[in-house]
Amino acid sequence: MGDSLTTYDELNEDIQFTEDETKALLKLSEKEILILILSEMKKQTELISKN
């Protein structure tokens, strides 16, 4: 369980948005947000699987 928290902390440090990016994200629909989240989860899962 400690490993997953460490992984989250590392990812969290990399997630930073500019003001314009934040405004654009806030305009997205719920479906678009879910698609973005699932896409990022897939990318992270692939990266973790390679390690």
C-alpha angles and dihedrals in degrees: 000000000000090000093058091051091050090049090050091050091052092049092045091056090055095050107089127143132199118232091258092050090050092051091049091050091051090057094057122107122243091255092052091049092051091050091051092049093049091047092053092046090053092050092049092047090052091049092049091047091055091057 
